[in-house]
Amino acid sequence: MTTENVRIAVRDAHDSETLTYMDNSAVGAIHFDKADLTRFFEGDTTALVMRINNKHPEASFVTVGNKLSFVYKNRDYWLNISQTGRDGYYKELVAFSLTWELYKEKMPAYTSPKAMTIAEIIKVIDSEGTLEIGINEMPDKKMVFSWDGIQNKKDRLYSAANQIGAELGLVTETNDDYSLKRHVINIYKEHTDTHQGLGQDKRETTLRVGKELKVINQKDSADEFYTAIRATGKDGLSIVNLEFEERDDDGNILYFSKKGDNGIRALQARNKIPSNTNKKDDGYLFDDRGETEYTTVEALKGYMLSELKKISQIKVDYETQGYFDSDPGDTFSLEDSVYYNPPLYLEARVYEQTESLVLGVTSSDRTTFTNFVQKESEISNDLLARMRKLIEANKVFAYEIITSDGVTFKNGFGSTTLTARVRDGIKDVTDTFSLKWYKNGTLFSNTKTVTINAADIEKNAVFRFEVADDSGNVRGGAEVTVTNIDDGQQGEPGKSPYNVVLISSNGLLFKNGVVSTAIQAVVFKGDEDVTDLLDANQFKWKKTNGDGTPDEAWNALHAGGVKSVTIGTDDVNKRATFSCDIVEI
């Protein structure tokens, strides 16, 4: 939608004087209720369709052959009126850019006498010099241009650009009195993944369905689908003695040619859509291109392979409805997460841009795209990567301590080994982390397994292991209290009958003062899990505060009767140690 009033000068056929003005804001000027300006990708040319009040006394100046000149969005326009018509009190008209000569004059079949640059062939086509060459991204590339049929000069310009791999952009410049100053034609290398060509690279701007776009329609077609190609070069040149393969990242053949075969075949495309179901070793659909201008085998192969890569894909066409302020050739990212799941992500170039020059009128505003390329969303992939990283950073693992001879000694005799284990489900992932053991809060060891001697334990000691990821972030851990009971009698070495493993459902480290987990005691006798065989009253739970003192009130409530305990925020003030002993009853 335009936000500026446009004043259009009507010039005579010789562009020598201004005859009248069309201006909706000016009293006495010709007013218009329709003015749809369309800019096209091909040459960045322009067409204007208007409807004016034909009752105005100067409406007769708006006639075929005269010119329309105006400035819109800091861009000069100079157009030829090519059609007019009456509709009651209204006059309708069509005007176009460039000169009558380029639109109307025909050129016969022609082959350049030598290899020429695009600038040189433009001067041949525009023999009267109506165009000045501005930007030229292809000053040195040359080729022999050739045409078999008759074309007008405008179409021949575009054909020359296509032959040499160029894109053309027209820039009109006018003088202060609205007369034409010059037509400048800019030459760009054709658009690729790494080069923009005409227009600007605006892929950082994403146009979304539901906002700038109404819908993205998709149509799949096999009308131009082939799985093999044949062609020859000059004087019967062929690739019959050439043998090669091109494979995908997994080592599977994509394209190949064998000696004695003058074609190139797309194996995987054939396997998807065979030409028939009878001959399993054939089934290729051949596109026979006939003779080309190529003079070397490698050049011919390159052409054939490039074309086969295009035609061996199912053609997918997209169509959009919507409008966004842009210029022909501009490249945008498009997204449809409304009607597609998963979302559809495309890159496309503006092919036509139509907008009304009437203030407040938007019904004719539309942006038409071409050169659609389906893309994996880099934004989406980045988001998924960050989500995976976040999930991984907050994954809850199971942390366990496995003991060889229990955690209770008597009268200073015996020893036991403590082995740290981290599980992701049923998978042991301990070795993917760095590990540290602490004894009563002091770093004790960096190994997965530690040996504890009863002689080193005075009453009890808390052994805790913590694991950290590659970034040094502590992910969790487990702890156990090893006790040495002194009853004044000489103890005898031997295995403790029970080995108690405590499993916390939500780990051992909590943030922001929110604590919620269930600690379950799993009891082994040797290698046998005997938890279910024991009476719940044999499970005696203990809590030791962060300062090393027992929590008598908590211990009294949990002296026996449960095989697991639920720990909440009220149970932990900064730090606490929980243990469970098995007693005989």
N, C-alpha and C positions, 0 to 999 in steps of 0.2 A: 504494500500500500504506500502510495506516495505521500510525503509529508510537505511537499513544496508545490507551489503554484508554478505551472509551466507556461511560458509565453512563447508562442510559435509564430515565427515570421513567414509570411507567404511571399516567395520571391518569383520573379518572372522566369520564363524558360531560358533566358540567357544569363540568369543570375546577375543581372545588372542593377536591379532595384528591388526594394521591398514594397509590395503592393498593399498589404494589409496585415493585421495581426489576429491571431486566435488566442484569446486570453479570458478565462472565466472570471478573473478578478477585476478586469478593466471594464468600466462602463463604456458602451459604444463599440467594443471589440466583438468579433465573432465568438460566440460561446459554443462549447461542445459538451455533450453528455457521455461520449464514449471516445476513448483514446487508448487503445491497447498496443503497447510497444513490445515487440518480440525481438530479442537478439538471439542469433543462431550460432552454433558452434563453428560451422563451416565458414571460415574467414571472419568470424565475429561480425557478420552482416546483420542488417536490421530491417524489420518491416513494421509499419504503423497502420493500424486500421482505426478509422475515426468516423464519428457521426456529428455533423454540425447543424446549426439552425439555418436552413436554406432561405428563410425569410429576410435574413440580413441583407442590406443593399450591396455589400461587398462580397457576398458569398460566391458571386460569379468568378472572382479571382481564383477560387479554389477549383482548378480545372486541370485536366490531364496535361502533363508537360511542364507545369510550374513546379517550383521547389518549396519544401518546408525546411526551415532551419531553426534550431533551438538548442538550448543547453539544459541537460538534465543530469543531476548528480555529478556535476563538474565534468561532464563528458559532452563534447560537441556532436550534434547530429545534423546532417544535410541529406535530405531525401528527395527522390523524384516521385511526383504524383503519377501513378500508372493507371488508376481506375477511379471513376466516380459514378455515382448512381443516385437517382431521386427516390425517396420513400416518403410520400406525403410532403410534410413541411420540412423534412430533413434531407440532407445530402450525406451520402456515405462515400468514403474514399479509402484507397489503399496507396501507400507510398513505400519506396524501398531505397536502400543505400546503394553506393557505387554509382557508376555512370551508365547512361543508356548503352553506350558502346560495349561495355563489358557484358551486359545482359543480352543484348540483341545481336551483335555481330557474330557470325559463324566462322569457324576455322576448319579447313579441310584436314584430311589425313596428313600426318607429318612425322618425319623421323629426323632428329637433329643430326647434322652432318658430322658431329664429333661429340665426345663426352663433354657435357656442360654442367655448370653449377646451377642451382635453383635460381640464383639472382640473374644469371644469363638467360635462362629460358623464360623468366618473367618478362624480360625486356623484349624477347621475341613475341610473346603473346600480347603484351601491352605495347604494341609498336608505336602508339602515339604518345606514350610517356605520361599517362594519366595517374600512374602510381609511383610514389617514391619509396625506395626500400629503406627501412629504418633498422630495427634490430635484425641481425642475421647470425644465427647460431650455427649456420652451416656454410661458411664462406668457401670452403675448399672441396667439399664432397662433390664428385662429378659422376655423371652417367650419361648414356645415350637415351634420350627421351623418344618415345614412339607412340603414335596414335593411328589406329586403322580407320576410325570413323570421323564424322563431323560433330563438332561441339561448339557451343558459344564460348566466348573468351572466359567468362566467369567459371564455367565448369572445367575448362581446360586448366585454369590456374589450380583448382583443387586436385585435379587428376595428376598434374605435375608434382604437386606436394606429396600425394600418396605414393607416386612412383619412387621418389627419392627418400621417403620417410620423414616428411616435414609436416608442420601445421602452420597455417597462416592466420594472422590477426590483422584486421583493418582498423586503423585509427583515423578518424576524420578531424580536421582542424578547420575552424571558421574564423573569419575576421570579426572585428567589433560591429560591423554593419550587417552581420549574418551571412555575408558572402563566403563562398568556399575558398579556403586558403590552400589546402592540399589534402590528398589522400595518402596516408603512409601505410605501407604493408610490412608487417613484421614477420620474420621467418624464425620458427622455433623447431628444434629437434622434436620428433614425435614423442608422445607420452610413453613412459615406461615406468617400471617399479621404482627406478632411481632418478628419473628426470620428469619434470612436470609438463613441459610443453606449454601450450596456450593456457592461460589462466593461472591460478595460484593454488599451491598445495595447502588445503585447509582441513587436512585429515584430523587435526587435533580438535576440530569442531564436529560433534556428533549430532546429527539430526534424528530425532526419535519419533516413532509413531505414537500418536496421542498428544504430541506437542507441535513440532514443525511439520510433521507428515501425518496424513490421514491413514494411509495404508501402504503396504508393500505387497504387491501381487506377484506370484511366482508361477512360471510355466516351464515345464520340462519337455524337450522335444528331441526325437531321434531323426528328424527329417534330414539333417546334414551330417549324420553320424556315419563314419567309415572306420574300418579297422586295418586298412592297408592302403598304400598309395603307390602309383606308378607314374613315372615321368621320364622324359628324355631331354637332353640338352641340344645345343646346336649341332647340326650335322650328324644326328643319330647317337650322340654321346649318351652313355648309360652307366649304371652302377653294377652291371652284371658281374664284374670281377671283384666286387668289393664285399667283404664279410665283416660284420661288426655286431656288437650287442650293447645295449644300454640297460643297466639294472637299477632297481630301487634300493633303498637303504637296507633292506633285508636280504639283498642279493638275488632277488627274483627278477627274471627278464621282463622288461617293459617293452622295448623295441628291438628288432633284429633284422638282419638281412644276410642271406647266405649266397655264396658264389653260384653263379648260374641263374640267380633270381634278380630281375631288374626292378624289384619292388622292395619296400620296407613295410614290416608288419608290426602291429601292436598286439602282443600276445595277451596281456591281461584284459584289454578291451574286448578282444575276440572271445575270451572265456566268459565274460559277462553277457555279451549279446552275440552269439554265433549266427552266421548267415543262414545256417541250416542245422538240422539235428542228425543228418545221415552220416556225413564225413567228419568224424571226430578230429582228424588230423588236419582238416582244412577249415572251412567255415568262416573265411575272411571276407569282408566286404571291401572291394577295391574301388578307390577313387582314381580314375585314369585322367591325369592332367595333360597328357599329350606333350608336345614340344615346348620347351622353355628357352630362354636366352642364355642359359648358363653354359660356360665353355670349359669348365674343369669338373672332374669327378667329385672333388671335395665340396665345391660350391653347389653342385646339383644335389649331393647327399644332404648338405645343410638345409637347403630349401625344402626337400622332401620331408626330412625329419621334423622341421619346424611346422610345416603344414599338417603332418600326421598328428602331432601333439595337439593341434587345435581340433581336428575333425574326429579324433578318437575319444572325445569327451561328449557326454550327453549335454546338449546345449540347454542352458538354463537362462531364461529371460525373466527380467524383473520389470515391474512397472510401478511407479509411485504416484501418489496424489498428495500435493502439498505445495508450500511456497516458503522460500527462504531467500533473503536478499543476497544475491551472488552474481557472478559473471560467467559467461560461457567458458567452459574448460576447467573451471574450478573443481577441485577434487575434495569430496567430503566423506566422512564416515557416516553410515546409516545404521540404525538399530531398530529392530522390532521385537520387543519383549511382550507385546500385547497379544499378538495372534500366533506367535511362534514359541514353542517350548521344546528344546532350549531356545533362547533368543537367537534371532538371525542378525548377523553382523555383515555389512557390506561396505565396500568402497565404490564410489561412483563419481562420474564427472557430469557437470551441468551441460546439457545438450541444447536446451532452449530455456530462455528466461522471459516470461511474459508478465507485465505489470501495467496496471492502469495509471494513466497520467491525470485522472480525474480525482480530486481530493475526496476522500471518504469512500471511494469505490474499491472493493476488494474482490468482487465476484470473478474477475478474469485473471487474478494473480495466480500464477502457477510456475513451478520449477520442474522441468523434465530432465531426467538423468539418462546417461548412457554409460557404456563401458563398466558394467557392474562386475565386481569381483568379490566373491564370498570370502570372508576372512574369519579366522579364529579371533575372538576378542582378546586383544592384549590386556585391556583393562580388566576383563573378566578373568583371564588367566592369572593376572597379577593379584586380583582380589582372592581368587581361589588359593593361590600360593600363600597369601597372607593368612587366609582362614586356616589352611592346613598347618601353617607354622603356629598359629594361635592355639589350635586344637592340640598340636603336639606339645606345646609349651605347658598346657594345662591338663594333659592326660594323667589319669590316676593309675598308677602302677600298684601292684601288690608287693609289699616289702616284708621279707621273712628272715628269721635267723634260725638256722638248722644247727642243732648241737649233737655232738657224738656221745656224750655221757651225762646229759642233763645239765642243770644249772644249780644244783645243791650239793655242797660238800659237807663232810662231817669230820670235825676235829682236825682240819688241815690236811687231809689226805685226798689224793686223786687229782685228776686233770680232765679237761674237756676241750673240744675245739668248737669254735663258733664260726659258722659259714654264712656269709651274707648272700641273699638271693633276691633278685628283682624279677618279677614276672609281669609280662604284658599278656593278659589272658592266661593261656597255658604255656606260652613261650618264655623261656628263660632269656632275659635281655641284660643280665648283670654286666656282662663284659662290654656293653656299649656305653657304660658310664665310668667316670673316675670315682674312686671309693676311698673313704676315710673311716677308721675306727676311732672311737673316743672311749676312754675309761674315766668315769666321773667327770666328764667335760673336758678332759685333757687329751690331745691327739695321741693316739696309741699305735696305730699301724695304718699302712696304705694297701695292705693285701686283702684279698677276698676272704681268706680263712685265717683265724688267729687261734693260738693255743693258750688256754687259761689254766694256771696251776693253782690248786687250793691254797698252797703255802703263801701265795701272793695276795690272798683275799683276807682282809680283816673284817669279819662280820659279813659285809656285803659290798658289792661294787656294781655300778651301772655301766654296762657296755652298750654303746650305740654306734651304728654305722649310718653314714650319710652318703648319698651319691649325687654327682653333679653332671650336667650335660656338657657338650663341647663349648658352650658359651660361659661355663663356670657357674651356671645357675643351679642351686641346690634343689633337686627334684623331690627328695623325700628320704626316708630311712626307717629303721626299726631299732628298738632297744630291748634289752633284757637285763634283769637283775640276777647276778650270780651271788649265791649266799653260802657262807661257811658257818655251819652250826657247831658250836663248842659246848658239849654237855658234860665236860670234865672227864670223860672217859676216853681211852685210847681207841681211835677209830680204825677201821680196816679198809684198805683200798678195795675198790670194786665199783661196778657200774651202778649209777643211780637208776632205779627202775623206770622212771618216767622222764620223758623229754617233752617240755611244754613249748609250743610255738604260738606266739600271739600274732594275729592277723588283724590289721586295722582296715576297715572298709574304705576309708577316705585318706589313708596315709597318716603321717605323724606331724606334718607341718601345716599350720593354718595361718591365714592372713586376716588383718583388720579386726581381730578380736572375735571372729566367728568360728566357733568350734563345733563340729558335728561329725561323729564317727561311731562305729560299733566295733568293739574289740572282742574277737572270738579266740578262745583258748582251744588249740588243737593238741591233743596229747598222744605221744607215741611211746610205745614200749618196744624198744628195739626198732625194727622197721615197720611195726604194725601200728596203725591208727586205732587207739583204744578209747577215743573220746566218748563214743556212744556206750561203751561198756562201763563207764564210771558213773557213780552217783553224783548228781549236781552238788550235793553237800560237801563233796571232796574238793571242790574248787574254791580256794581261799584267795580272794582278790586283795591287793594292797595298792595304796597310792602313796607316793612320796612327793612332797612339795618341792618346788624349785630350790629351796634353801637346804634340802636334805632331810627335813623333819617329816615324820609320818603324819598323814592326815587321819587322826584317830576317829573322827566322826564318820568320815567316808569309809574307812576300813571296817568300822563296826556295822555299817549298813550292808557291806558286801563281804562279810566273813564267810559266806557260803550260801549255796542254793541256786547259783546260775553259772552257766558255762560261757556266757558272754555278757558284756556290760556295754551300756550306751553312754558315751561321753559327750557332754554338751559344754556350752560356754561357761556355765557356772562351776564346772568341775575343774577348770584350768585357769590359773592366774599366771600368765606369762609362760610358765613351764611346769610340767608335772610328769612323774614316771609311774607307770602302771605295770604291775606284775601279778602273776598268778601261781600259787603253789598248790600241789596236789597232796592232800593229807589222807591218811588212813582213818577209816571210821569203823 
